Amino acid sequence: MLKPTRRHLMTATALVAATTAAVAVTTTAGAFDGKDRARSAIRGGKAKNVILLIGDGMGDSEITLARDYTVGADGRLNMDRFPLTGAYTTYSVHADGTPDYVTDSAASGTGWATGVKTVNGRISKTPGTDKPVRTILELAQRNGYATGSVTTAELTDATPAVLASHATDRSCQGPADMAKCPKDTIAAGGPGSIAEQFVNHKVDVLLGGGRRRFDQQVTDGRYKGLTVTEQARRLGYQVVTDDASMKAAKAGKPVLGLFATGNVPVEWTGEVAAVGGTDPQRCVTSNPDRPSGTPSLADSAAEAIRLLAAKQRRAHSHKGFFLQIEGASIDKRDHAADPCGQIGETAAFDRAVKVARAYAAQHPDTLVVTTADHGHTSQIVPLGANPPGLSSTLVTNEGQQLKVNYSTDTPGRSQEHTGTEVRIAAQGPQAYRVLGVTNQTDLFTTMREALHLR
């Protein structure tokens, strides 16, 4: 059995001692001793399961904004309660390997999925030679683990795509979308579109949006003339389309959940930021464009865990599962300078974190990691500030006003990612590896070592 080295454990213990010595933290949810929690989490060993939670675009500003609005400045979100917290750098690279300081989701996802940095827009392929690199999900499958991916984006979007596909460009999501990936087409001897690769990989649980990609017709190969959804059924998938059918899915057969034509509609709505600001507003915690049967991210996460764990029990396997859960539209509403949509999606993601941590409380051999792929644009600014870009004033659940600003591009254009480091927090076997400032690619090693994948 692999064990953490003495150097690793001494370094981790020193970091915890430096950051938690003689500190007892009190929050509105009650008191806890941060030093004791951190000490108890310093352990290596093997994990049976890994749950990776990705808040897309969820930098510290996005977390703070959601915390301030929903539970108050002195409150704590579920993602704040991990015993071990660090930060990691997020840069991508140019084709020659030199740093590109602001990543996109394709390159950042490739970093943790493969341990290799790549160019923006590329999915789990090398930066210069455009060669596929084996992913953490593929390694988990090869070693007998059940696998799953849950997202509020299209299943073929960049962050989920990095797990079970290899594409020259992130836009090559369905058979009709292959213009930028001529060498990846089935006709050219490649693996096909991202959607085709996902179902061909027989990932056990796929839950998200993107029905329009799977409704595209396969143009070459064994499944020519079928839609990707029909191909999935031929491969044994149960196709589910809403909360009820998702919860009726049976363990032991793969599940493809397609809950929206495109991205899953967001949970909250409100007035978007504007030049000169908005009147103080409360967010609307509903969305008339979100169908009533749409499962929440937390429900999808819980169902994925149920299906993956049940599959392994039925198979009498001593191996567990690897599961990635993405809150995708934190990023998408940040791009749109939509503070209410962004906060609502962060809150929805935080409820999925609660589901994962609750499972780990009953199954302590589970490594749970929560992080982001990159930072984003929103900033909390003084109420008296007059920022040059887009801003909005919110009235928080504490009854106080808060101003948020979006100024990473000119008004009328999509707001941009930032190159900042982002939070990474963890609990369970090998969680100590997230301490300090690490590189995004180190997360791949953490998960691989936790599951003993070779």
C-alpha positions in Angstrom: 0.0 0.0 0.0 1.3 3.5 -0.9 1.9 5.7 2.1 2.6 9.4 2.4 6.3 10.0 2.8 7.6 11.3 6.1 8.5 14.6 4.4 4.9 15.0 3.1 3.4 14.4 6.5 5.9 16.6 8.3 5.3 19.4 5.8 1.5 19.0 6.1 1.6 19.0 9.9 3.8 22.1 10.0 1.4 23.9 7.6 -1.5 23.1 9.8 0.3 24.1 13.0 1.2 27.4 11.4 -2.3 28.2 10.3 -4.3 26.8 13.2 -2.2 27.0 16.3 -4.2 28.1 19.3 -7.1 29.1 17.1 -10.7 28.2 17.9 -13.0 29.5 15.2 -16.6 30.5 16.1 -19.2 31.0 13.4 -22.9 31.6 13.5 -23.4 27.8 13.0 -21.6 27.0 16.2 -18.0 26.6 17.5 -15.4 24.1 16.4 -11.7 23.7 17.0 -9.9 24.2 13.7 -6.6 22.9 15.0 -8.1 19.5 16.1 -10.1 19.1 12.8 -7.0 19.8 10.8 -4.8 17.4 12.8 -7.3 14.6 12.4 -7.4 15.2 8.6 -3.6 14.8 8.2 -3.5 11.2 7.0 -2.6 9.4 3.9 -3.9 5.9 3.0 -6.0 4.7 0.2 -9.4 6.0 -0.8 -12.2 3.8 -1.9 -14.0 6.7 -3.6 -13.1 10.2 -4.9 -15.7 12.9 -5.3 -14.4 16.0 -7.1 -16.6 19.1 -7.0 -15.8 21.9 -9.5 -17.4 25.3 -9.2 -16.7 26.7 -12.6 -15.4 30.2 -12.4 -15.8 30.1 -8.6 -13.0 32.2 -7.3 -12.8 33.7 -3.8 -14.8 36.7 -4.9 -17.6 34.4 -6.1 -17.6 32.4 -2.9 -17.6 35.5 -0.7 -20.4 37.1 -2.7 -22.6 34.0 -2.2 -21.6 33.7 1.5 -22.4 37.4 2.2 -25.7 37.2 0.4 -27.1 33.9 1.6 -25.6 33.2 5.1 -24.1 36.5 6.1 -20.6 37.9 6.4 -20.0 35.9 9.6 -21.7 32.8 8.3 -20.2 29.7 6.6 -21.1 27.8 3.5 -20.8 24.0 3.3 -17.6 24.5 1.2 -16.1 26.6 4.0 -16.2 23.6 6.4 -13.5 21.4 4.9 -10.7 20.7 7.4 -7.9 21.4 5.0 -7.7 24.3 2.6 -5.1 25.5 0.2 -4.8 27.3 -3.1 -3.7 26.3 -6.6 -2.4 28.1 -9.6 -4.5 27.9 -12.8 -2.4 29.1 -15.7 -2.4 27.2 -19.1 0.4 27.1 -21.6 1.1 28.1 -25.2 2.0 25.5 -27.8 5.7 25.9 -26.9 5.1 25.3 -23.2 5.5 28.9 -22.0 2.8 30.1 -19.6 -0.5 31.6 -20.7 -1.6 33.4 -17.5 -5.3 33.3 -18.0 -6.8 29.8 -18.7 -10.1 28.7 -20.1 -12.1 25.8 -18.8 -10.7 23.3 -21.4 -7.1 23.8 -20.5 -7.7 24.0 -16.8 -9.8 20.9 -16.8 -7.2 19.1 -18.8 -4.7 20.0 -16.0 -6.5 18.2 -13.2 -7.9 15.5 -15.5 -4.5 14.4 -16.9 -1.7 16.1 -14.9 -0.6 17.8 -18.1 -1.1 21.5 -19.0 -2.3 22.4 -22.4 -3.3 25.3 -24.7 -6.7 27.0 -24.2 -9.5 25.3 -26.0 -7.9 21.8 -26.1 -9.5 18.8 -24.4 -7.1 16.3 -22.7 -4.5 16.5 -25.4 -0.9 17.8 -25.4 -0.2 21.5 -26.1 2.3 21.1 -29.0 1.8 17.7 -30.5 -2.0 17.4 -30.0 -1.7 13.9 -28.7 -4.3 12.4 -26.3 -3.3 12.0 -22.7 -4.9 9.4 -20.4 -7.4 11.0 -17.9 -8.1 10.3 -14.3 -11.5 8.8 -15.3 -9.9 6.5 -17.9 -7.4 5.3 -15.3 -10.2 4.7 -12.8 -12.1 2.7 -15.3 -9.1 0.6 -16.2 -8.6 -0.1 -12.5 -12.1 -1.3 -12.0 -13.8 1.7 -10.5 -17.3 3.0 -11.4 -17.2 6.4 -12.9 -19.6 9.4 -13.3 -19.9 13.0 -14.3 -22.6 15.4 -13.2 -22.9 19.0 -14.5 -25.3 21.9 -15.0 -23.8 22.6 -18.3 -24.1 20.5 -21.5 -22.4 17.2 -20.8 -20.1 17.9 -23.8 -19.0 21.3 -22.4 -15.3 21.7 -21.6 -15.2 20.8 -17.9 -17.0 17.5 -18.1 -15.5 16.8 -21.6 -11.9 16.6 -20.2 -12.8 13.4 -18.3 -13.7 11.0 -21.1 -12.8 12.6 -24.4 -9.8 13.9 -26.4 -10.4 16.8 -28.8 -8.3 19.4 -30.6 -10.9 22.0 -29.8 -13.6 22.2 -27.2 -16.2 23.2 -29.8 -16.3 19.7 -31.3 -19.2 18.6 -29.1 -21.4 16.6 -31.4 -21.0 14.9 -34.8 -22.1 18.1 -36.6 -19.7 20.3 -34.7 -16.4 18.9 -35.9 -15.1 21.8 -38.1 -12.1 22.5 -35.8 -11.3 18.9 -35.2 -10.8 17.3 -38.7 -8.3 14.7 -37.4 -10.6 13.7 -34.6 -13.5 12.6 -36.9 -14.3 8.9 -37.2 -13.9 9.3 -41.0 -10.3 10.3 -40.4 -9.7 7.4 -38.0 -10.2 9.6 -34.9 -12.5 9.0 -31.8 -15.3 11.2 -33.0 -17.1 14.0 -31.2 -17.1 14.6 -27.5 -20.6 13.2 -27.2 -19.7 10.0 -29.1 -16.6 9.5 -27.0 -18.5 9.8 -23.8 -21.0 7.0 -24.6 -18.3 4.9 -26.2 -16.4 5.1 -23.0 -19.3 3.6 -21.1 -19.1 6.1 -18.3 -21.5 4.7 -15.8 -23.4 7.9 -14.9 -23.7 11.0 -17.1 -26.1 13.7 -15.9 -26.5 17.2 -17.3 -27.7 19.2 -20.2 -26.8 19.1 -23.9 -29.6 17.1 -25.5 -29.0 18.9 -28.8 -25.5 17.4 -29.1 -26.8 13.9 -28.5 -29.6 14.3 -30.9 -27.1 14.9 -33.7 -26.7 12.1 -36.2 -23.5 10.0 -36.4 -21.9 10.5 -39.8 -19.5 7.6 -40.0 -18.6 4.3 -38.5 -20.6 1.5 -36.8 -23.4 3.8 -35.7 -23.7 5.9 -38.9 -27.2 7.2 -39.3 -28.2 6.9 -35.6 -28.3 9.8 -33.3 -25.8 9.7 -30.4 -28.7 9.1 -28.1 -29.7 6.1 -30.1 -26.1 5.0 -30.1 -26.1 5.3 -26.3 -29.2 3.0 -26.1 -27.5 0.4 -28.3 -24.6 0.5 -25.8 -27.0 -0.3 -23.0 -27.6 3.2 -21.5 -30.8 4.1 -19.7 -31.7 7.5 -21.0 -33.5 9.7 -18.5 -34.9 13.2 -19.0 -36.2 14.5 -15.7 -36.0 14.1 -12.0 -38.6 11.3 -11.8 -37.0 9.1 -14.5 -33.5 9.8 -13.0 -34.6 8.5 -9.6 -36.2 5.5 -11.3 -33.0 4.5 -13.0 -31.6 1.1 -12.0 -28.1 0.5 -10.9 -25.9 -1.8 -12.9 -26.7 -0.3 -16.3 -25.2 3.0 -17.4 -27.4 6.1 -17.2 -27.4 9.1 -19.6 -29.4 12.0 -18.2 -30.3 14.8 -20.6 -32.2 17.4 -18.7 -32.1 20.4 -21.1 -31.5 21.1 -24.8 -28.5 23.2 -23.9 -27.3 24.2 -20.4 -29.6 23.4 -17.5 -31.6 26.6 -16.7 -30.3 28.4 -13.7 -32.2 28.4 -10.3 -32.3 32.2 -9.5 -33.0 35.3 -11.6 -32.7 39.0 -11.1 -31.6 42.2 -12.8 -28.2 42.0 -14.5 -25.5 44.5 -13.7 -25.6 47.8 -15.7 -23.5 50.8 -16.4 -24.0 53.2 -13.5 -25.4 50.4 -11.4 -28.9 49.1 -10.6 -31.4 50.0 -7.9 -31.0 47.9 -4.8 -32.5 44.5 -5.5 -33.4 41.2 -3.9 -32.8 38.1 -6.0 -35.7 36.0 -7.2 -35.1 32.4 -6.0 -37.0 30.9 -8.9 -36.8 30.9 -12.7 -39.9 30.6 -14.9 -37.8 29.2 -17.7 -36.7 26.2 -15.5 -39.0 23.2 -16.0 -40.5 21.8 -12.8 -39.1 18.4 -13.5 -35.5 19.6 -13.7 -33.4 18.0 -11.0 -31.2 20.2 -8.8 -27.5 19.7 -8.8 -27.7 18.3 -5.3 -30.3 15.7 -6.3 -28.3 14.8 -9.4 -25.2 14.4 -7.2 -27.1 12.2 -4.7 -28.5 10.0 -7.4 -25.1 9.6 -9.1 -23.5 8.5 -5.8 -26.4 6.1 -5.2 -26.0 4.5 -8.7 -22.3 4.3 -8.6 -22.1 2.8 -5.1 -24.9 0.3 -5.9 -23.2 -0.8 -9.1 -20.1 -1.7 -7.2 -22.0 -3.5 -4.4 -23.9 -5.5 -7.0 -20.6 -6.5 -8.6 -19.2 -7.4 -5.2 -16.2 -5.2 -6.0 -13.9 -3.9 -3.3 -13.3 -0.9 -5.6 -15.5 2.2 -5.2 -16.0 5.1 -7.7 -14.7 8.3 -9.1 -17.3 11.1 -9.6 -16.9 14.7 -10.8 -19.7 17.2 -10.0 -19.7 20.6 -11.7 -21.6 23.8 -10.9 -21.1 25.2 -14.4 -23.2 28.3 -14.5 -21.4 30.2 -11.8 -19.1 30.9 -14.6 -21.7 31.4 -17.3 -23.7 34.0 -15.2 -20.4 35.7 -14.3 -19.7 36.1 -18.0 -23.2 37.7 -18.3 -22.7 40.0 -15.3 -25.7 38.4 -13.7 -25.1 38.5 -9.9 -28.4 36.8 -8.9 -27.9 34.0 -11.4 -24.3 33.6 -10.3 -25.2 33.6 -6.5 -28.0 31.1 -7.0 -25.8 28.7 -8.9 -23.1 29.0 -6.2 -25.7 28.2 -3.5 -26.9 25.2 -5.6 -23.3 24.0 -5.9 -22.9 24.4 -2.2 -25.8 22.1 -1.5 -24.1 19.5 -3.7 -21.0 19.9 -1.6 -23.2 19.1 1.4 -24.4 15.9 -0.2 -20.8 14.8 -0.9 -19.7 15.6 2.6 -22.7 13.8 4.1 -21.8 10.6 2.1 -18.1 10.9 3.2 -19.2 11.2 6.9 -20.7 7.7 6.5 -17.9 6.5 4.3 -14.7 8.1 5.6 -12.6 6.2 3.0 -13.9 8.8 0.5 -11.7 11.7 -0.6 -13.8 14.8 -1.3 -12.2 17.8 -3.0 -13.9 21.1 -3.9 -12.2 23.7 -6.0 -12.6 25.9 -9.1 -11.1 25.8 -12.5 -10.2 29.5 -12.7 -11.1 32.9 -11.2 -13.7 35.3 -12.7 -14.7 38.9 -12.9 -17.1 39.7 -10.0 -15.7 42.0 -7.3 -17.4 43.3 -4.1 -16.7 47.0 -4.1 -17.7 49.9 -1.7 -21.2 51.2 -2.0 -19.9 54.6 -2.8 -17.7 53.4 -5.7 -18.5 54.4 -9.3 -16.8 51.6 -11.2 -16.2 52.1 -15.0 -17.9 48.8 -16.0 -21.1 47.1 -14.9 -22.4 47.0 -11.4 -25.4 46.0 -9.3 -26.5 46.7 -5.7 -28.0 43.8 -3.9 -29.9 43.6 -0.6 -28.5 40.6 1.3 -30.4 38.2 3.6 -28.9 40.3 6.4 -30.8 43.3 5.2 -27.6 45.1 4.1 -26.6 46.5 0.8 -23.7 45.1 -1.2 -22.3 46.3 -4.5 -20.8 43.9 -7.0 -18.8 45.1 -10.0 -18.0 43.5 -13.4 -15.2 45.2 -15.3 -12.9 42.7 -17.1 -14.2 43.8 -20.5 -16.2 46.7 -21.8 -20.0 46.7 -21.3 -21.9 44.8 -23.9 -19.1 42.1 -24.2 -18.8 38.9 -22.2 -16.9 39.4 -19.0 -13.6 37.5 -18.7 -11.8 35.0 -16.6 -8.9 36.1 -14.4 -5.6 34.5 -13.8 -5.7 34.4 -10.1 -5.0 31.3 -8.0 -8.2 29.7 -6.5 -9.2 27.8 -3.5 -8.9 24.0 -3.1 -10.2 22.3 0.0 -10.5 18.6 0.9 -11.2 15.9 3.4 -10.4 12.2 3.5 -7.4 10.1 2.4 -4.6 12.1 0.9 -6.4 15.4 1.6 -3.3 16.9 3.1 -1.9 17.2 -0.4 -4.0 20.3 -1.1 -2.3 22.3 1.6 -0.2 25.3 0.7 0.0 26.7 -2.8 0.1 23.9 -5.4 -0.3 23.7 -9.2 -3.6 22.7 -10.8 -1.9 19.6 -12.2 -1.1 18.4 -8.7 -4.8 17.6 -8.2 -4.4 14.8 -10.7 -1.7 13.3 -8.6 -3.7 13.7 -5.4 -6.6 11.7 -6.9 -4.4 9.1 -8.6 -2.5 8.5 -5.4 -5.7 8.3 -3.3 -7.2 5.6 -5.6 -3.7 3.9 -6.2 -4.2 4.1 -9.9 -1.5 2.9 -12.2 
